[in-house]
Amino acid sequence: MTTVQASSLEAGDLTLRPATFDDAAFVADLLTALDPDDPQDPTLMRYWWENADPEWTHERWIAERGARAVGFAVHRHAPWEAMPKRYGGIQADLLPELRTAERLAALIGAMESRAVADGALRFSAWAWEWDALRIDVLTARRYAEERRERFWELDLVANRERLERMASSSRQRMRDEGIRVTTLDRDDDPEKYRKLWRMSEEAEQDVPTTVPHTPTAFEVFMGYVRSPGRREDRTWIARDGDDLVGISVLSYPPVRGAVSTDWTATARKVRGRGIARALKCETVLQAIALGVDRVRTDNDGQNSPILHINETMGYARRPDGIQMIKQAEPM
C-alpha cells in the first residue's frame, strides 16, 4: 500500500514536495556527493523506487529551497498486519553545502510526524559510524544505537591466489558432497525461481535483525532477480539433487558504484557443508575474469557464519553502518 501524500510539507527553511521517479537520479547524486567512496547508481535507484513492494508504504519527498532541490526525506514500513511492532524506517539527507544539524533534524522530524500519523510505534534510522553530524542529530532526538551492519571490501588483485586456492578446495568439496554448483542461466528447472524464492525466504528469517522480517511475495522477489545490476549468468546457485539449496550473486551497477554482493543464502538443511563459501568463491573468481579489481559486501554484525567466511576470504573492514532506534511519541 502507499499512503496518500500531502501536496507539500514545511521543515524549517525547507519545503518538501512529493518525489517522482525522475527524482531518483538526484537522490543518487546527493548520496554520492556525501560519500564519494560509496557511489550510488541512479539506474538502480530508480529501479528500486519503481519496483518497491506494493504492500509496503513508501513516502518519498524532495526538499527544496526556492526552486532548487537540496535534499530528500523518506519514511517507509511493512504492512502493519505483518509487523505488529510497527517499525517505521526514516531516511533524510541534504547536499553537503547545505547540510546542517538544524536542517537534518527538521527533515527527520517531518518524517517522524508522517510516520506516527500513519501508525508507527518505533522509528529505525541508519548512520555511518563516520557521520558524526547524523549520529549527533539522531542522539539529540533520543535515538539509541541498536545494532551494527559490517561493511567489507575484498581486493581481488592482492587476494587472487588465495581465492583461487579456496575455490579449488571448495569445488572438490562440492564434488565430494554431491552438490552441483552452476549459474542460474544454465539451470533448466522450470520451478527454479520459486525454489529460489522459498529458499531465500527461509534464509531471510535467520538473518539477525531488530526490525522483524516480513514475507516477500514471489512477484516482488522476481523484481530482485531482474534488477539491472544482476544477470543470470552471474548468479551462482547450488543443487542438492532436485533441491535448490544455495545462491550467491554480485550486483554490477550499470552506471557507477562498487560491485557488491547482492545476496548469499543457503537452505537450513545444508548449512555447515561449505556451500556458501563455494558460491561466494565462484562469484569473485568470475568478477576477476571480468576485470573487476575489488568487490564489497555487508552483513549484520551478529551473523557469525558469514562474517567468518568474509574474514577467511581476505575481506577488509570498512566503516560500520549503525542502526538507531527510537520509541515514537503519541501525537
C-alpha positions as CSV (number, residue, x, y, z in Angstrom):
1,M,0.0,0.0,0.0
2,T,1.1,3.6,-0.4
3,T,-0.1,6.4,1.9
4,V,-1.8,9.4,0.3
5,Q,0.8,12.2,0.5
6,A,0.1,15.8,1.2
7,S,0.9,18.2,-1.6
8,S,3.7,19.8,0.4
9,L,5.3,20.0,3.9
10,E,7.4,22.5,5.7
11,A,10.6,21.5,7.5
12,G,12.4,24.5,8.9
13,D,13.5,26.7,6.0
14,L,12.8,23.8,3.5
15,T,9.7,23.0,1.6
16,L,9.0,19.3,0.8
17,R,7.2,18.1,-2.3
18,P,6.4,14.5,-3.2
19,A,9.2,12.9,-5.1
20,T,8.7,11.3,-8.5
21,F,10.6,8.5,-10.1
22,D,12.6,11.2,-12.1
23,D,14.0,12.4,-8.7
24,A,15.8,9.1,-8.1
25,A,18.8,10.4,-10.1
26,F,19.0,13.5,-7.9
27,V,19.0,11.4,-4.7
28,A,21.7,9.1,-6.1
29,D,23.8,12.1,-6.9
30,L,23.3,13.6,-3.5
31,L,24.3,10.5,-1.7
32,T,27.3,10.1,-3.9
33,A,28.3,13.7,-3.1
34,L,28.0,13.0,0.6
35,D,30.1,9.8,0.4
36,P,32.2,9.7,-2.8
37,D,33.8,6.4,-1.7
38,D,30.4,4.7,-1.9
39,P,28.8,6.0,-5.2
40,Q,25.1,5.3,-5.7
41,D,23.9,4.2,-9.1
42,P,21.0,6.3,-10.5
43,T,19.7,3.5,-12.7
44,L,19.5,1.1,-9.7
45,M,18.0,3.8,-7.5
46,R,15.1,4.4,-10.0
47,Y,14.6,0.7,-10.5
48,W,14.1,0.1,-6.7
49,W,11.8,3.0,-6.5
50,E,9.7,1.8,-9.4
51,N,9.7,-1.8,-8.1
52,A,9.2,-1.3,-4.4
53,D,7.0,-3.8,-2.7
54,P,3.4,-2.6,-3.4
55,E,2.3,-3.9,0.0
56,W,4.6,-1.5,1.8
57,T,4.1,2.2,2.5
58,H,6.7,4.4,0.8
59,E,6.6,8.1,1.1
60,R,9.4,10.0,-0.6
61,W,9.9,13.7,-0.5
62,I,12.3,16.2,-2.2
63,A,13.4,19.2,0.0
64,E,13.7,22.5,-1.8
65,R,14.9,26.0,-1.1
66,G,13.2,28.2,-3.6
67,A,13.1,26.2,-6.8
68,R,16.2,24.2,-6.1
69,A,16.2,20.6,-4.9
70,V,18.6,20.4,-1.9
71,G,17.6,17.3,0.0
72,F,15.3,14.3,0.3
73,A,13.3,12.6,3.1
74,V,11.6,9.1,3.3
75,H,9.5,7.1,5.6
76,R,8.6,3.5,4.8
77,H,7.2,0.5,6.5
78,A,5.8,-3.0,6.0
79,P,2.1,-3.6,6.3
80,W,1.2,-3.3,10.0
81,E,-0.7,-6.6,10.0
82,A,2.6,-8.3,9.0
83,M,4.6,-6.3,11.6
84,P,2.7,-5.6,14.8
85,K,5.7,-4.0,16.4
86,R,5.2,-1.2,13.8
87,Y,8.7,-0.1,13.0
88,G,8.9,2.8,10.5
89,G,12.1,3.4,8.6
90,I,13.3,7.0,8.5
91,Q,15.8,8.4,6.0
92,A,16.8,12.0,5.1
93,D,19.7,14.0,3.9
94,L,20.9,17.2,2.2
95,L,23.5,18.4,-0.2
96,P,26.9,18.8,1.5
97,E,26.9,22.6,1.3
98,L,23.5,22.9,3.0
99,R,23.8,20.0,5.4
100,T,23.4,21.4,8.9
101,A,22.2,19.8,12.1
102,E,19.1,22.1,12.1
103,R,18.0,21.2,8.6
104,L,18.7,17.5,9.1
105,A,16.8,17.4,12.3
106,A,13.9,19.2,10.6
107,L,13.7,16.7,7.8
108,I,13.9,13.7,10.3
109,G,11.2,15.4,12.5
110,A,8.9,15.8,9.5
111,M,9.2,12.1,8.6
112,E,8.6,11.1,12.2
113,S,5.4,13.1,12.2
114,R,4.3,11.5,9.0
115,A,5.2,8.0,10.3
116,V,3.3,8.5,13.6
117,A,0.3,9.7,11.7
118,D,0.5,6.5,9.7
119,G,0.6,4.4,12.9
120,A,4.3,3.8,13.6
121,L,5.2,3.0,17.2
122,R,9.0,2.9,16.7
123,F,11.5,4.5,14.3
124,S,14.6,3.0,12.7
125,A,17.3,5.1,11.2
126,W,20.8,4.4,10.0
127,A,24.0,6.3,10.1
128,W,27.6,5.6,9.0
129,E,30.0,5.4,12.0
130,W,32.0,8.2,10.5
131,D,28.9,10.5,10.2
132,A,29.2,12.4,13.5
133,L,26.6,15.0,12.4
134,R,23.9,12.5,11.7
135,I,24.7,10.5,14.9
136,D,24.5,13.7,17.0
137,V,21.2,14.7,15.4
138,L,19.7,11.3,16.0
139,T,21.0,11.1,19.5
140,A,19.6,14.5,20.3
141,R,16.2,13.2,19.1
142,R,16.5,10.3,21.6
143,Y,17.6,7.6,19.2
144,A,19.9,5.0,20.6
145,E,22.3,2.6,18.9
146,E,20.7,-0.8,18.4
147,R,22.9,-2.9,16.2
148,R,25.6,-2.6,13.5
149,E,26.0,-3.7,9.9
150,R,29.5,-4.6,9.0
151,F,30.8,-3.5,5.6
152,W,33.7,-5.1,3.8
153,E,35.9,-4.8,0.7
154,L,37.9,-7.5,-1.0
155,D,40.9,-6.6,-3.0
156,L,40.8,-9.2,-5.9
157,V,44.3,-8.4,-7.1
158,A,46.0,-8.8,-3.8
159,N,44.0,-11.9,-2.8
160,R,43.8,-13.6,-6.2
161,E,46.0,-16.6,-5.3
162,R,44.3,-17.1,-2.0
163,L,40.8,-17.0,-3.7
164,E,41.9,-19.4,-6.4
165,R,43.1,-21.9,-3.8
166,M,39.9,-21.6,-1.9
167,A,37.8,-22.0,-5.0
168,S,39.7,-25.1,-6.0
169,S,39.3,-26.6,-2.5
170,S,35.6,-25.7,-2.4
171,R,35.0,-27.2,-5.9
172,Q,36.5,-30.5,-4.7
173,R,34.4,-30.4,-1.5
174,M,31.2,-29.8,-3.5
175,R,32.0,-32.8,-5.7
176,D,32.6,-34.9,-2.6
177,E,29.3,-33.6,-1.1
178,G,27.3,-34.3,-4.3
179,I,26.5,-30.6,-4.6
180,R,26.2,-29.2,-8.2
181,V,27.3,-25.5,-8.5
182,T,26.3,-23.7,-11.6
183,T,24.8,-20.4,-12.8
184,L,21.1,-19.7,-12.9
185,D,21.0,-19.3,-16.7
186,R,22.3,-22.9,-17.1
187,D,19.6,-24.4,-14.8
188,D,16.7,-25.8,-16.8
189,D,14.3,-26.5,-13.9
190,P,11.0,-24.6,-14.7
191,E,10.5,-24.2,-11.0
192,K,13.9,-22.8,-10.2
193,Y,12.6,-19.2,-9.5
194,R,10.0,-20.4,-7.0
195,K,12.6,-22.7,-5.4
196,L,15.0,-19.8,-5.0
197,W,12.2,-17.7,-3.6
198,R,11.2,-20.3,-1.0
199,M,14.9,-20.9,0.0
200,S,15.6,-17.2,0.2
201,E,12.5,-16.6,2.4
202,E,13.7,-19.3,4.8
203,A,17.2,-17.9,4.9
204,E,16.0,-14.3,5.4
205,Q,14.2,-15.4,8.6
206,D,17.6,-16.5,10.0
207,V,19.4,-13.2,9.5
208,P,19.8,-11.4,12.8
209,T,17.6,-8.3,13.0
210,T,15.7,-5.9,15.2
211,V,13.1,-4.8,12.8
212,P,11.2,-8.1,12.1
213,H,11.5,-9.7,8.7
214,T,8.2,-9.8,6.8
215,P,7.2,-12.1,3.9
216,T,8.2,-11.2,0.4
217,A,5.7,-12.1,-2.4
218,F,7.0,-14.1,-5.3
219,E,6.4,-11.2,-7.7
220,V,8.4,-8.9,-5.6
221,F,11.2,-11.4,-5.3
222,M,11.3,-11.6,-9.1
223,G,11.9,-7.9,-9.1
224,Y,15.1,-8.6,-7.2
225,V,16.1,-11.3,-9.7
226,R,15.6,-8.9,-12.7
227,S,17.5,-6.0,-11.2
228,P,19.6,-4.1,-13.7
229,G,22.6,-4.9,-11.6
230,R,22.1,-8.7,-11.8
231,R,22.4,-11.2,-14.6
232,E,21.5,-14.9,-14.5
233,D,24.9,-15.9,-15.9
234,R,26.5,-14.2,-12.9
235,T,24.0,-15.7,-10.4
236,W,25.6,-18.8,-8.8
237,I,23.3,-21.5,-7.3
238,A,23.8,-24.8,-5.6
239,R,21.8,-28.0,-6.2
240,D,21.5,-31.0,-3.9
241,G,19.6,-33.4,-6.1
242,D,16.4,-31.7,-7.1
243,D,16.6,-29.2,-4.4
244,L,17.9,-25.7,-4.9
245,V,19.9,-25.1,-1.7
246,G,22.1,-22.0,-2.2
247,I,22.6,-18.8,-4.0
248,S,25.3,-16.0,-4.2
249,V,25.1,-13.1,-6.6
250,L,27.0,-9.9,-7.2
251,S,25.4,-6.7,-8.4
252,Y,27.2,-4.9,-11.1
253,P,26.0,-1.3,-11.1
254,P,25.2,-0.2,-14.7
255,V,26.3,3.5,-14.3
256,R,28.6,3.8,-11.2
257,G,29.4,2.2,-7.9
258,A,31.1,-0.8,-6.4
259,V,30.4,-4.3,-7.5
260,S,28.8,-5.8,-4.4
261,T,27.3,-8.9,-3.0
262,D,23.5,-8.7,-3.5
263,W,22.5,-11.8,-1.7
264,T,24.1,-15.0,-0.4
265,A,21.9,-17.7,1.3
266,T,21.7,-21.4,1.9
267,A,18.9,-23.7,3.0
268,R,18.9,-24.6,6.6
269,K,19.3,-28.3,6.0
270,V,22.7,-27.9,4.2
271,R,24.4,-25.4,6.4
272,G,27.9,-26.4,7.6
273,R,28.8,-28.1,4.3
274,G,30.7,-25.2,2.8
275,I,28.1,-24.3,0.2
276,A,28.0,-20.6,0.9
277,R,31.8,-20.4,0.7
278,A,31.9,-22.3,-2.6
279,L,29.2,-20.0,-4.1
280,K,31.0,-16.8,-2.9
281,C,34.3,-18.1,-4.4
282,E,32.7,-18.6,-7.8
283,T,31.2,-15.0,-7.8
284,V,34.6,-13.4,-7.0
285,L,36.6,-15.5,-9.5
286,Q,34.0,-14.6,-12.1
287,A,34.5,-10.9,-11.2
288,I,38.2,-11.3,-11.6
289,A,37.7,-12.8,-15.1
290,L,35.5,-9.8,-15.9
291,G,38.3,-7.4,-14.9
292,V,36.9,-6.3,-11.6
293,D,39.6,-5.3,-9.1
294,R,37.6,-5.2,-5.9
295,V,34.2,-6.2,-4.6
296,R,32.2,-5.2,-1.5
297,T,29.7,-6.9,0.8
298,D,27.9,-6.2,4.1
299,N,26.4,-8.4,6.8
300,D,24.7,-8.0,10.2
301,G,27.3,-7.7,12.9
302,Q,25.9,-10.7,14.7
303,N,25.8,-13.0,11.6
304,S,28.8,-15.0,12.7
305,P,29.0,-17.7,9.9
306,I,29.1,-15.2,7.0
307,L,31.4,-12.9,8.9
308,H,33.9,-15.8,9.3
309,I,33.7,-16.6,5.6
310,N,34.5,-12.9,4.8
311,E,37.5,-12.9,7.1
312,T,38.9,-16.1,5.6
313,M,38.5,-14.8,2.0
314,G,40.5,-11.7,2.8
315,Y,37.8,-9.1,3.1
316,A,38.9,-5.9,4.9
317,R,36.6,-4.0,7.1
318,R,35.1,-0.7,6.0
319,P,33.2,1.7,8.3
320,D,30.1,0.1,10.0
321,G,26.5,1.2,9.5
322,I,24.8,1.9,12.8
323,Q,21.1,1.2,13.2
324,M,19.5,3.6,15.7
325,I,16.0,3.1,17.3
326,K,13.6,5.4,18.9
327,Q,10.2,4.9,20.5
328,A,7.6,7.0,18.8
329,E,5.8,9.6,20.9
330,P,2.0,9.8,20.6
331,M,0.7,12.8,18.6
